[in-house]
Amino acid sequence: MLFPSRLNLNILLALSAAFGCCAFPAKAQVDARVVVPSSQPRQAPVRAAAPQLRSLYPWKLHIISTVFWIGETPTQNNPVPNHVSSWDRNWKNNYGGFDDPSPANRVASHSSGEFRPRSFIPKLNSFYIALPYNDKTVSGHQSEASRVIPWFNRVKRGESDSVLKGRWVQVYSNNRSCYAQWEDVGPFVVDDWPYVFGDKRPVNTSNKGAGIDLSPAVRDYLGIPDSHIVHWRFVEDNQVPFGPWKKYGAQTAPSATPDARVVTGVGSKDLAAQQRYYEYLKKIRDEQYRNKTQSQLQNGN
């Protein structure tokens, strides 16, 4: 599969505030610069801080991804069963069942916004990822956690609570962008904070040096194989647009305040959230209709 050149990719990323769900908008939507890491860092103009300015985290470029799923049994490439996660001892039960990765057993539709196992409706977000760092120990947090995790000191938490669980990331590949939540630790490594929060490459050498695990829903939305090159970065709650990643479960990162939480899905009473989801579906439908019309005109039909 062909990948965009680094130059073209950097141009795309730099032009994007990346709040769209399928492609980068032509114009950034916030008054801030997106600084893309490169082998030759450049000095960006310094702008005065604005009230409630949304943080922009650097991109992790050209990272090998693999696919994992809730309920996965141990294999040579995944020696740890995924009935539980690093932060949820009842992960499979809380999700609602086995998140079958087989495409034949999944619903994956951009038109309807459904990306889930065919056999049941998830009770948690089906868009989830794993990164190779765990902030928790048996008795509290890792000694370096407060120093390396950017949002550590602005999260309300108890000693037994992870400040990473539920954190939003944006993943870009195959000319598509989607959003997912950090729900487990891996692949293989649990202490690689210089990569996750710094500017180092992943230390893991297994599975071609994979640095991020993607759920089947993320894979299906991006339209990529089980192992692929992706680009990802952290985003704040208020930077996540409405889309399939907000259809099921309660999507609240640890840093969110109660009045900023969005609860959606089957049986939800949040009518405003449901309305935003319907608007998302209408946008997808209109785009498909417009593309079909343009194709017909070009073909003289």
BAFI-3210 file (N, C-alpha, C; in Angstrom, 3 decimals, decimal comma, padded with zeros to 6 digits):
// residues 301
n [1|2|3|4|5|6|7|8|9|10|11|12|13|14|15|16|17|18|19|20|21|22|23|24|25|26|27|28|29|30|31|32|33|34|35|36|37|38|39|40|41|42|43|44|45|46|47|48|49|50|51|52|53|54|55|56|57|58|59|60|61|62|63|64|65|66|67|68|69|70|71|72|73|74|75|76|77|78|79|80|81|82|83|84|85|86|87|88|89|90|91|92|93|94|95|96|97|98|99|100|101|102|103|104|105|106|107|108|109|110|111|112|113|114|115|116|117|118|119|120|121|122|123|124|125|126|127|128|129|130|131|132|133|134|135|136|137|138|139|140|141|142|143|144|145|146|147|148|149|150|151|152|153|154|155|156|157|158|159|160|161|162|163|164|165|166|167|168|169|170|171|172|173|174|175|176|177|178|179|180|181|182|183|184|185|186|187|188|189|190|191|192|193|194|195|196|197|198|199|200|201|202|203|204|205|206|207|208|209|210|211|212|213|214|215|216|217|218|219|220|221|222|223|224|225|226|227|228|229|230|231|232|233|234|235|236|237|238|239|240|241|242|243|244|245|246|247|248|249|250|251|252|253|254|255|256|257|258|259|260|261|262|263|264|265|266|267|268|269|270|271|272|273|274|275|276|277|278|279|280|281|282|283|284|285|286|287|288|289|290|291|292|293|294|295|296|297|298|299|300|301]
n.u [000,849|000,462|001,923|001,462|003,914|006,446|006,648|004,193|002,475|003,168|002,349|-000,412|-001,006|-000,163|-001,876|-004,155|-006,529|-007,766|-010,430|-012,419|-014,203|-013,555|-011,761|-009,124|-009,933|-009,943|-009,089|-007,680|-009,398|-008,961|-007,270|-004,382|-001,206|-000,526|002,018|004,124|006,078|009,447|012,499|014,135|013,600|011,691|011,551|008,567|006,356|005,661|002,669|000,405|-001,146|-004,493|-007,709|-009,097|-007,915|-007,523|-005,494|-002,786|-001,394|001,685|002,126|002,592|004,444|004,290|003,865|003,825|000,912|-001,151|-003,885|-006,112|-008,502|-011,395|-011,872|-010,113|-008,232|-005,215|-002,334|000,573|001,427|000,066|000,339|-001,178|-004,393|-007,408|-009,734|-009,832|-008,689|-005,859|-006,941|-009,534|-011,176|-013,313|-013,640|-014,539|-017,164|-018,269|-018,185|-019,942|-019,574|-017,787|-015,642|-015,696|-013,253|-013,426|-014,180|-016,492|-018,194|-018,942|-020,424|-019,874|-020,145|-020,005|-022,121|-024,278|-023,019|-022,355|-020,163|-019,269|-019,504|-021,494|-023,233|-024,168|-025,102|-022,729|-021,849|-019,929|-017,602|-016,765|-014,590|-011,480|-008,125|-004,749|-001,842|001,717|002,146|001,674|000,199|-000,310|000,405|000,543|000,100|-000,399|000,488|002,882|006,269|007,266|005,008|003,582|005,325|005,715|003,270|001,207|-001,294|-001,588|-001,678|-003,998|-006,167|-008,891|-008,756|-008,512|-006,206|-006,266|-007,059|-006,596|-005,092|-005,060|-006,868|-009,511|-008,662|-008,627|-007,561|-006,430|-006,413|-004,762|-004,841|-004,633|-005,802|-007,847|-009,367|-009,870|-011,286|-010,494|-010,506|-008,195|-007,792|-006,387|-003,176|-000,277|001,230|002,863|004,806|005,006|005,983|006,915|007,212|008,846|008,346|005,474|004,773|006,847|009,465|010,538|011,100|009,068|010,048|009,491|010,074|008,732|006,272|006,946|007,822|005,634|003,672|001,192|-001,982|-004,975|-008,547|-010,980|-013,021|-011,781|-009,872|-011,639|-013,031|-010,987|-010,240|-008,056|-005,504|-004,765|-002,196|-000,439|000,758|000,319|-000,591|-000,691|-002,119|-002,618|-005,737|-007,851|-010,942|-012,840|-012,079|-012,903|-014,853|-018,360|-019,266|-019,103|-017,588|-018,736|-021,130|-021,813|-021,798|-020,332|-018,573|-016,069|-013,218|-010,626|-010,038|-012,289|-014,937|-017,990|-020,150|-019,287|-019,450|-020,379|-022,963|-024,064|-025,913|-027,860|-030,950|-030,245|-030,822|-029,930|-030,789|-029,662|-027,151|-027,930|-029,080|-026,836|-025,578|-027,371|-027,079|-024,469|-024,802|-026,435|-024,664|-022,775|-024,456|-025,192|-022,693|-022,099|-024,168|-023,553|-021,044|-021,804|-023,484|-021,679|-020,015|-021,762|-022,258|-019,713|-019,450|-021,342|-023,942]
n.v [-001,197|002,218|005,041|008,452|010,908|012,113|014,886|015,684|014,600|016,003|018,526|018,129|017,465|019,741|021,665|020,948|021,119|019,009|018,203|017,126|014,132|012,423|013,488|015,921|019,290|022,216|024,480|025,456|025,218|026,422|028,993|028,397|026,841|023,777|021,781|019,702|016,900|016,466|015,361|017,522|019,824|022,841|026,287|027,473|030,259|032,119|032,395|034,437|033,165|032,079|032,398|029,326|027,880|025,201|022,407|021,364|018,471|016,845|015,012|011,480|009,995|007,651|005,053|001,633|-000,256|-002,654|-005,003|-005,528|-007,049|-006,973|-009,692|-011,325|-014,302|-015,795|-015,781|-016,520|-014,040|-012,422|-012,750|-012,219|-012,558|-010,863|-010,602|-009,123|-005,785|-003,596|-001,768|-002,479|-004,950|-006,416|-006,265|-007,519|-008,361|-005,884|-004,600|-006,118|-008,469|-010,629|-009,013|-009,593|-009,852|-010,633|-009,693|-010,705|-011,064|-008,628|-005,329|-002,748|000,275|003,273|004,770|004,323|004,716|002,647|000,646|-002,159|-005,323|-007,846|-009,389|-008,270|-005,260|-002,971|-002,062|-000,348|002,016|001,158|001,995|001,832|001,851|000,681|001,670|001,616|002,106|002,192|003,932|003,113|001,526|-001,108|000,198|002,863|005,553|005,451|006,477|008,408|009,419|011,861|013,642|013,103|012,748|014,822|015,905|015,218|016,673|018,147|016,557|015,222|012,775|009,606|007,790|005,229|005,432|005,449|007,932|007,761|006,014|006,000|008,236|010,387|009,780|010,715|009,087|008,647|007,467|005,994|008,122|008,891|009,986|009,195|008,791|007,566|005,804|005,454|002,421|000,212|-001,394|-001,703|-002,430|-005,275|-003,840|-001,989|000,308|002,388|005,343|007,419|007,241|007,337|009,785|011,418|012,156|009,892|006,805|003,789|001,304|-001,350|-004,392|-006,497|-007,889|-006,318|-004,062|-002,761|000,003|000,777|-000,487|-001,222|-001,193|-003,453|-001,829|000,657|-000,114|-000,958|001,412|003,086|001,566|-000,223|-002,836|-005,495|-005,012|-002,084|001,151|004,000|007,305|009,122|011,059|012,632|014,070|016,633|016,344|018,205|018,508|016,447|015,438|014,781|011,451|007,979|006,984|007,992|006,827|004,569|003,635|005,456|008,233|009,557|011,143|011,052|013,707|015,202|017,358|017,020|018,383|018,409|015,944|013,429|011,363|008,766|006,680|003,603|004,007|006,382|009,468|011,864|014,180|016,202|015,179|012,969|014,341|015,554|013,271|012,401|014,538|014,105|011,687|012,648|014,386|012,572|011,166|013,234|013,872|011,500|011,484|013,821|013,135|010,997|012,287|014,076|012,199|011,051|013,227|013,648|011,316|011,673|010,848]
n.w [000,000|-000,771|000,797|001,865|001,013|003,308|003,201|002,017|003,910|006,228|005,459|005,248|007,908|009,255|008,266|009,434|012,052|012,741|013,494|012,044|010,971|008,889|007,012|006,709|007,452|005,333|006,563|009,651|012,791|015,202|017,029|016,922|016,411|014,775|015,558|013,950|014,711|013,573|011,978|012,000|014,041|014,082|015,041|016,257|015,882|018,812|020,535|022,330|025,246|025,203|026,760|027,836|025,765|023,586|024,176|022,122|021,195|020,239|017,152|016,845|014,599|011,845|013,075|013,839|013,891|015,612|015,891|018,551|020,837|022,937|025,058|023,793|023,463|024,863|022,734|020,669|019,744|021,431|024,549|026,806|028,134|027,088|028,620|030,820|031,546|032,055|033,761|034,298|035,800|034,990|032,251|029,791|030,519|031,242|028,807|027,351|026,008|023,696|021,586|018,634|016,146|013,510|010,230|008,990|011,053|011,992|012,151|009,996|008,929|007,269|006,445|008,208|010,576|012,262|013,959|015,179|017,027|015,441|016,910|019,306|021,142|022,099|025,464|026,185|024,762|021,461|020,111|020,924|022,308|022,963|024,703|025,385|028,315|031,818|034,374|036,935|040,083|042,545|044,928|044,318|042,181|039,483|040,063|038,323|037,154|037,716|036,687|033,956|032,666|030,898|031,716|034,351|036,827|036,632|036,842|038,531|040,928|042,665|044,762|043,809|041,215|037,697|035,643|033,008|031,799|029,518|028,189|025,372|022,002|018,755|015,666|012,627|009,326|006,046|004,733|006,406|009,472|012,852|016,178|019,434|022,627|025,309|026,743|027,645|028,306|026,344|023,111|024,486|026,101|029,195|030,328|028,745|028,767|027,632|024,888|024,701|025,919|025,248|022,846|021,730|019,875|019,831|022,232|022,042|020,282|019,184|016,875|014,569|015,840|017,001|018,164|019,050|019,906|018,216|018,312|016,779|015,692|015,233|013,334|011,254|010,688|009,711|007,578|007,256|007,265|009,700|010,653|010,360|009,231|011,181|012,347|015,337|018,065|021,276|022,308|023,649|025,551|024,577|021,998|020,495|017,890|017,205|016,488|015,329|017,427|019,679|020,065|021,596|025,052|027,857|027,296|028,804|029,659|032,217|032,877|032,505|033,556|035,489|034,153|031,583|030,534|028,185|027,504|025,630|023,275|023,157|024,731|025,886|027,551|026,818|024,853|023,336|022,695|021,159|019,029|017,934|016,980|015,007|013,264|012,467|011,002|008,960|007,705|006,657|004,888|003,108|002,016|000,658|-001,231|-002,653|-003,721|-005,344|-007,167|-008,415|-009,636|-011,463|-013,147|-014,238|-015,684|-017,548|-017,102]
ca.u [000,000|001,246|001,723|001,833|005,278|006,559|006,363|002,757|001,835|003,370|001,496|-001,770|-001,146|000,021|-003,048|-005,350|-006,804|-008,178|-011,659|-013,330|-014,162|-013,108|-010,633|-008,714|-010,535|-008,991|-008,623|-007,700|-010,551|-008,582|-006,199|-003,150|-000,478|-000,257|003,438|004,357|007,467|010,254|013,897|014,768|012,591|011,751|010,965|007,266|006,062|005,017|001,454|-000,076|-002,143|-005,867|-008,537|-009,700|-007,323|-007,438|-004,115|-002,438|-000,307|002,424|001,833|003,524|004,369|004,779|003,873|003,205|-000,237|-001,705|-005,275|-006,458|-009,934|-011,913|-012,198|-009,091|-007,538|-003,755|-001,677|002,004|001,603|-000,600|000,361|-002,054|-005,817|-008,054|-011,011|-009,664|-007,700|-004,998|-007,704|-010,912|-011,127|-014,487|-013,697|-015,413|-018,554|-018,722|-018,363|-021,137|-019,264|-016,583|-015,584|-015,210|-012,573|-013,650|-015,049|-017,773|-019,030|-019,004|-021,114|-018,926|-020,822|-019,882|-023,429|-025,107|-022,220|-022,286|-018,908|-019,435|-019,788|-022,840|-024,060|-024,729|-024,864|-021,745|-022,181|-018,808|-017,143|-016,078|-013,367|-010,532|-006,742|-003,805|-000,511|002,627|002,514|000,684|000,516|-000,702|001,101|-000,341|-000,192|-000,637|000,931|004,309|007,002|007,465|003,736|003,248|006,305|005,718|001,919|000,931|-002,527|-001,665|-002,012|-005,302|-007,186|-009,407|-008,591|-008,107|-004,937|-006,469|-007,591|-005,681|-005,386|-004,922|-008,041|-010,524|-008,083|-008,897|-006,500|-006,825|-005,606|-004,865|-004,237|-005,450|-006,515|-008,991|-009,047|-010,925|-010,979|-010,665|-010,131|-007,145|-008,463|-005,532|-001,742|000,407|001,573|004,011|005,572|004,116|006,679|007,600|006,731|009,549|007,646|004,069|004,656|008,021|009,731|011,294|010,403|008,717|011,142|009,066|010,618|007,852|005,265|007,521|008,026|004,338|003,620|-000,190|-002,996|-006,246|-009,699|-011,527|-013,812|-010,834|-009,362|-012,671|-013,338|-009,878|-010,109|-006,667|-005,321|-004,488|-000,910|-000,368|001,386|-000,640|-000,095|-001,655|-001,799|-003,640|-006,608|-008,700|-012,343|-013,599|-011,585|-013,401|-016,131|-019,328|-019,128|-019,383|-016,875|-019,541|-022,477|-022,079|-021,058|-020,159|-017,243|-015,578|-011,828|-010,472|-009,906|-013,553|-015,772|-019,296|-021,025|-018,733|-019,549|-021,344|-023,422|-024,869|-026,155|-029,214|-031,571|-029,733|-031,779|-029,274|-031,346|-028,722|-026,133|-028,554|-029,247|-025,521|-025,296|-028,177|-026,454|-023,308|-025,279|-026,909|-023,482|-022,240|-025,383|-025,088|-021,418|-022,218|-025,041|-022,813|-020,016|-022,481|-023,946|-020,514|-019,559|-022,702|-022,039|-018,452|-019,637|-022,358|-025,202]
ca.v [000,000|003,439|006,016|009,797|011,300|012,853|016,293|015,866|014,286|017,127|019,633|017,798|017,541|021,123|022,459|020,409|021,076|017,613|017,975|016,423|012,707|011,607|014,099|017,164|020,481|023,052|025,578|025,113|025,788|027,083|029,954|027,797|026,128|022,367|021,579|018,305|016,531|016,082|015,118|018,826|020,701|024,272|027,157|028,012|031,543|032,026|033,190|034,661|032,191|032,571|031,688|028,073|027,409|023,757|021,945|020,628|017,555|016,496|013,748|010,362|009,686|006,393|004,056|000,370|-000,616|-003,999|-005,045|-006,370|-006,952|-007,411|-011,110|-012,066|-015,341|-015,707|-016,368|-016,222|-012,603|-011,721|-013,727|-011,815|-012,571|-009,555|-010,591|-007,995|-004,813|-003,131|-000,889|-002,952|-006,388|-007,037|-005,557|-008,212|-008,286|-004,493|-004,271|-006,808|-009,720|-010,825|-008,042|-010,448|-009,025|-011,136|-008,792|-011,348|-011,033|-007,245|-004,286|-001,666|001,087|004,723|005,369|004,262|005,032|001,454|-000,095|-002,960|-006,733|-008,037|-010,218|-007,552|-003,830|-002,747|-001,176|000,588|002,514|000,139|002,616|001,865|001,569|000,432|002,257|000,887|002,709|002,087|004,890|002,568|000,470|-001,727|001,123|004,249|005,869|005,337|007,626|009,453|009,753|013,280|014,426|012,844|012,798|016,272|016,326|014,547|017,567|018,791|015,515|014,858|011,339|008,987|007,080|003,974|005,734|005,790|009,188|007,452|005,294|006,825|009,405|010,376|009,936|010,790|008,181|009,001|006,539|005,720|009,369|009,035|010,326|008,829|009,040|006,384|006,026|004,615|001,523|-000,876|-001,144|-002,561|-003,842|-005,935|-003,023|-001,283|001,438|003,172|006,725|008,332|007,222|007,730|011,199|012,150|012,171|008,694|005,751|002,690|000,381|-002,699|-004,939|-007,560|-007,466|-005,251|-002,862|-002,086|001,003|001,064|-001,499|-000,637|-002,087|-003,751|-000,704|001,641|-000,712|-000,952|002,789|003,585|000,729|-000,674|-004,218|-005,677|-004,378|-000,974|002,375|005,045|008,479|009,364|012,068|012,861|015,234|016,926|015,965|019,164|018,480|015,224|015,689|013,712|010,423|006,626|006,769|008,499|006,268|003,599|003,796|006,797|008,679|010,595|010,987|011,421|015,145|015,884|017,733|016,392|019,049|018,266|014,552|013,119|009,989|008,518|005,284|003,095|004,345|007,632|010,558|013,096|014,460|017,028|014,275|012,215|015,233|015,684|012,037|012,429|015,508|013,426|010,764|013,448|014,881|011,459|010,903|014,318|013,743|010,387|011,921|014,788|012,418|010,225|013,238|014,542|011,087|010,910|014,338|013,402|010,211|012,058|010,150]
ca.w [000,000|-000,868|001,863|001,437|001,332|004,571|002,959|001,862|005,180|007,148|005,016|005,654|009,353|009,695|007,902|010,084|013,490|012,831|014,222|011,172|011,260|007,769|006,316|007,321|006,865|004,613|007,404|011,071|013,457|016,439|016,863|017,435|015,377|014,977|015,313|013,646|014,971|012,421|012,335|012,152|014,659|013,765|016,042|015,863|016,515|020,119|020,604|023,692|025,675|025,186|027,730|027,424|024,524|023,607|024,044|020,914|021,480|019,017|016,479|016,795|013,169|011,273|014,137|013,467|014,721|015,556|016,332|019,692|021,054|024,226|025,035|023,047|024,224|024,688|021,570|020,663|019,554|022,532|025,639|027,907|027,737|027,167|029,318|031,735|031,097|033,144|034,651|034,436|036,055|034,360|030,970|028,830|030,985|031,169|027,392|026,884|025,344|022,892|020,481|017,549|015,137|012,151|009,470|008,684|012,259|012,453|011,396|009,732|007,929|007,388|006,187|009,417|011,753|013,106|013,949|016,391|016,745|014,918|017,789|020,452|021,228|023,172|026,581|026,264|023,469|020,654|019,601|022,027|021,938|024,055|024,560|026,272|029,606|032,884|035,436|038,216|040,812|043,532|046,033|043,893|040,834|039,211|040,619|037,312|036,519|037,854|035,933|032,517|032,098|030,797|032,381|035,646|037,941|036,473|036,851|039,845|040,994|043,911|044,655|043,087|039,882|036,617|034,950|031,589|031,303|028,873|027,517|023,934|021,012|017,346|014,857|011,212|008,366|004,860|004,421|007,295|010,850|013,790|017,580|020,277|024,021|025,873|027,684|028,111|028,198|025,389|023,022|025,105|027,045|030,122|030,971|027,702|028,794|026,716|023,599|024,819|026,264|024,783|021,407|021,385|019,162|020,742|022,554|021,703|019,031|018,692|015,893|013,739|016,653|017,146|019,222|019,440|019,609|017,802|018,375|015,453|015,180|014,694|012,090|010,222|010,301|008,894|006,391|007,185|007,727|011,126|010,950|009,410|009,724|011,529|013,060|016,411|019,074|022,294|022,145|024,798|025,374|023,772|020,619|019,852|017,228|017,358|015,470|015,813|018,686|020,787|019,971|022,654|026,293|028,419|026,894|029,681|030,074|033,622|033,092|032,257|034,686|035,304|033,190|030,240|030,131|027,134|027,610|024,444|022,988|023,310|025,996|026,425|027,691|026,429|023,534|022,584|022,153|020,082|017,903|017,284|016,245|013,786|012,368|011,894|009,972|007,830|007,015|005,879|003,793|002,134|001,324|-000,280|-002,321|-003,447|-004,480|-006,379|-008,187|-009,162|-010,467|-012,576|-014,063|-014,939|-016,617|-018,515|-016,839]
c.u [000,882|000,916|002,086|003,259|005,295|006,219|004,866|002,019|001,964|002,507|000,057|-001,970|-001,051|-001,183|-004,268|-005,385|-007,438|-009,407|-012,708|-013,180|-013,580|-011,898|-010,313|-009,424|-009,480|-008,407|-008,718|-008,822|-010,217|-007,408|-004,930|-002,500|-000,330|001,199|003,692|005,801|008,183|011,679|014,665|013,736|012,800|011,091|009,648|007,037|005,316|003,802|001,015|-001,165|-003,518|-006,683|-009,150|-009,170|-007,123|-006,002|-003,935|-001,213|000,390|001,998|002,965|003,408|004,932|004,963|003,181|002,072|-000,540|-003,129|-005,400|-007,932|-010,306|-012,358|-011,196|-008,403|-006,043|-003,269|-000,196|002,256|000,939|-000,704|-000,591|-003,512|-006,458|-009,479|-011,018|-008,693|-006,840|-005,775|-009,148|-010,889|-012,304|-014,711|-014,680|-016,871|-019,096|-018,962|-019,621|-020,863|-017,957|-016,619|-014,943|-014,556|-012,823|-014,593|-016,423|-018,734|-019,175|-019,911|-020,117|-019,474|-020,631|-021,235|-024,282|-024,348|-022,093|-020,949|-018,851|-019,551|-021,246|-023,786|-024,667|-024,399|-023,880|-022,269|-021,073|-018,438|-016,382|-014,807|-012,395|-009,142|-005,949|-002,474|000,399|003,101|001,351|001,093|000,294|000,295|000,109|-000,785|-000,492|-000,236|002,435|005,022|007,163|006,155|003,424|004,168|006,142|004,335|001,448|-000,265|-002,640|-002,196|-003,327|-006,440|-007,609|-009,432|-008,347|-006,802|-005,066|-006,927|-006,482|-006,079|-005,297|-006,177|-009,076|-009,986|-008,266|-007,617|-007,139|-005,874|-005,857|-004,163|-005,180|-006,336|-007,799|-008,501|-010,195|-010,412|-011,281|-010,179|-009,111|-007,755|-007,599|-004,079|-001,112|000,676|002,898|004,676|004,616|004,747|007,376|007,072|007,537|008,947|006,239|003,923|005,820|008,198|010,555|010,439|010,064|009,906|010,770|009,648|009,751|006,820|005,721|007,729|006,762|004,333|002,225|-001,063|-004,301|-007,363|-010,188|-012,323|-012,915|-010,272|-010,380|-012,992|-012,252|-009,716|-008,699|-006,583|-004,930|-003,144|-000,665|000,363|000,309|000,114|-001,134|-001,175|-002,922|-004,469|-007,414|-010,144|-013,073|-013,086|-012,123|-014,756|-017,092|-019,201|-019,411|-018,714|-017,617|-020,959|-022,802|-021,218|-021,038|-018,744|-016,804|-014,142|-011,683|-010,444|-011,229|-014,247|-017,168|-020,169|-020,498|-018,882|-020,632|-021,706|-024,384|-025,162|-027,607|-029,761|-031,100|-030,842|-031,173|-029,701|-030,401|-027,646|-026,703|-028,719|-027,926|-025,188|-026,100|-027,602|-025,213|-023,742|-025,758|-025,739|-022,888|-023,121|-025,268|-023,786|-021,469|-023,073|-024,307|-021,749|-020,630|-022,940|-022,793|-019,991|-020,445|-022,505|-020,764|-018,578|-020,717|-023,673|-026,259]
c.v [001,244|004,373|007,398|010,108|012,084|014,315|016,519|015,603|015,443|018,309|019,381|017,977|018,970|021,983|022,090|020,662|019,742|017,393|017,324|014,939|011,901|012,187|015,414|018,343|021,364|024,140|025,182|025,867|026,466|028,002|029,443|027,021|024,660|022,135|020,097|017,957|016,155|015,863|016,415|019,806|022,163|025,061|027,725|029,349|031,352|032,948|033,328|033,653|032,830|031,790|030,444|027,598|025,917|023,304|021,174|019,779|017,162|015,146|012,753|009,786|008,309|005,329|002,781|000,056|-002,101|-003,929|-005,978|-006,180|-007,492|-008,867|-011,953|-013,075|-015,266|-016,419|-016,046|-014,728|-011,783|-012,671|-013,410|-011,838|-011,206|-009,649|-009,476|-007,024|-004,423|-002,321|-001,338|-004,472|-007,128|-006,459|-006,215|-008,121|-006,871|-004,049|-004,916|-008,113|-009,671|-009,896|-008,702|-009,616|-009,465|-010,213|-009,386|-011,267|-009,628|-006,403|-003,152|-000,820|002,569|005,403|005,421|004,674|003,870|000,745|-000,891|-004,425|-006,904|-008,659|-009,477|-006,064|-003,578|-001,806|-000,170|001,015|001,422|000,685|002,776|001,481|001,195|001,077|001,678|001,649|002,557|003,020|004,317|001,550|-000,125|-000,713|002,560|004,459|005,690|006,618|008,756|009,995|011,243|014,163|014,277|012,931|014,247|016,740|015,801|015,460|018,314|017,773|015,228|013,334|010,900|008,247|005,799|004,185|006,037|007,130|008,996|006,811|006,262|008,034|009,288|010,518|010,069|009,908|008,511|007,946|006,379|006,909|009,529|009,325|009,875|009,004|007,787|006,702|004,993|003,755|000,370|-000,517|-002,164|-001,782|-004,200|-005,146|-002,225|-000,022|002,370|004,613|007,660|008,363|007,797|009,225|012,049|012,064|010,965|007,733|004,630|001,767|-001,053|-003,137|-006,054|-006,999|-006,247|-003,954|-002,067|-001,151|001,388|-000,107|-000,792|-001,662|-002,392|-002,597|000,372|001,146|-000,595|000,460|003,343|002,789|000,221|-002,134|-004,270|-005,093|-003,311|000,199|003,429|006,207|008,791|010,491|012,115|014,081|015,411|016,524|016,898|019,283|017,287|015,501|014,527|012,744|009,065|006,312|007,331|007,925|005,348|003,873|005,235|007,242|009,847|010,300|011,466|012,922|015,892|016,240|017,196|017,053|018,961|016,844|014,372|011,652|009,738|007,037|004,902|003,444|005,656|008,678|011,888|013,434|015,304|016,160|013,454|013,075|015,426|014,441|012,000|013,423|014,911|012,494|011,524|013,976|013,795|011,168|011,971|014,237|012,622|010,769|012,888|014,106|011,614|011,123|013,724|013,454|010,901|012,006|014,123|012,314|010,481|011,367|011,121]
c.w [000,000|000,269|001,339|001,820|002,623|004,364|002,864|003,158|006,148|006,772|005,450|007,146|009,849|009,374|008,730|011,565|013,817|013,684|013,324|011,382|010,112|007,060|006,974|006,676|006,235|005,487|008,860|011,761|014,776|016,173|017,518|016,309|015,767|014,604|015,130|013,910|013,677|012,892|012,527|012,722|014,291|014,877|015,519|016,546|017,821|020,140|022,044|024,027|025,695|026,196|027,104|026,083|024,610|023,334|022,747|021,206|020,175|018,460|016,701|015,385|012,839|012,351|013,635|014,439|014,584|016,092|017,532|019,985|022,423|024,119|024,284|023,957|023,958|023,427|021,657|020,544|020,649|023,719|026,790|027,437|027,956|027,698|030,360|031,085|032,287|034,167|034,867|034,583|035,449|032,967|029,997|029,243|030,889|029,730|026,829|026,182|024,579|021,686|019,262|016,444|013,704|011,384|009,168|009,858|012,824|011,560|011,229|008,594|008,206|007,187|007,442|010,669|012,715|012,896|015,248|016,013|016,328|015,948|018,975|020,357|022,365|024,248|026,861|024,854|022,718|020,012|020,770|021,527|023,189|023,697|025,640|027,512|030,569|034,014|036,825|038,763|041,805|044,578|045,599|042,449|040,705|039,652|039,618|036,756|036,572|037,025|034,422|031,880|032,073|031,614|033,812|036,743|037,757|036,395|038,289|039,937|042,429|043,689|043,841|041,645|038,885|036,010|033,432|031,010|030,742|028,149|026,006|023,112|019,639|016,558|013,387|010,368|007,187|004,498|005,223|008,704|011,740|015,214|018,395|021,678|024,484|026,970|028,180|027,848|027,258|024,114|023,707|026,235|027,925|030,715|029,980|027,658|027,898|025,315|023,724|025,063|025,764|023,280|020,950|020,566|020,141|020,994|022,205|020,362|018,462|017,723|015,100|014,508|016,862|018,344|019,655|019,028|019,287|017,950|016,956|014,853|014,582|013,371|010,964|009,754|009,376|007,612|006,177|007,621|009,194|011,552|009,899|010,050|009,977|012,162|014,138|017,316|020,102|021,904|023,418|024,497|024,419|022,341|019,841|019,213|017,448|016,199|016,054|017,139|019,895|020,772|021,137|023,879|026,766|028,146|027,753|030,065|031,508|033,879|032,956|033,561|034,445|034,258|031,773|029,727|029,081|027,258|026,470|024,324|023,227|024,689|026,585|026,487|027,294|025,000|022,695|021,947|021,008|018,839|017,166|016,485|014,943|012,776|011,703|010,757|008,738|007,019|006,128|004,676|002,711|001,342|000,283|-001,486|-003,247|-004,314|-005,611|-007,511|-009,042|-010,097|-011,671|-013,600|-014,876|-015,965|-017,651|-018,325|-016,320]
res [m|l|f|p|s|r|l|n|l|n|i|l|l|a|l|s|a|a|f|g|c|c|a|f|p|a|k|a|q|v|d|a|r|v|v|v|p|s|s|q|p|r|q|a|p|v|r|a|a|a|p|q|l|r|s|l|y|p|w|k|l|h|i|i|s|t|v|f|w|i|g|e|t|p|t|q|n|n|p|v|p|n|h|v|s|s|w|d|r|n|w|k|n|n|y|g|g|f|d|d|p|s|p|a|n|r|v|a|s|h|s|s|g|e|f|r|p|r|s|f|i|p|k|l|n|s|f|y|i|a|l|p|y|n|d|k|t|v|s|g|h|q|s|e|a|s|r|v|i|p|w|f|n|r|v|k|r|g|e|s|d|s|v|l|k|g|r|w|v|q|v|y|s|n|n|r|s|c|y|a|q|w|e|d|v|g|p|f|v|v|d|d|w|p|y|v|f|g|d|k|r|p|v|n|t|s|n|k|g|a|g|i|d|l|s|p|a|v|r|d|y|l|g|i|p|d|s|h|i|v|h|w|r|f|v|e|d|n|q|v|p|f|g|p|w|k|k|y|g|a|q|t|a|p|s|a|t|p|d|a|r|v|v|t|g|v|g|s|k|d|l|a|a|q|q|r|y|y|e|y|l|k|k|i|r|d|e|q|y|r|n|k|t|q|s|q|l|q|n|g|n]
***
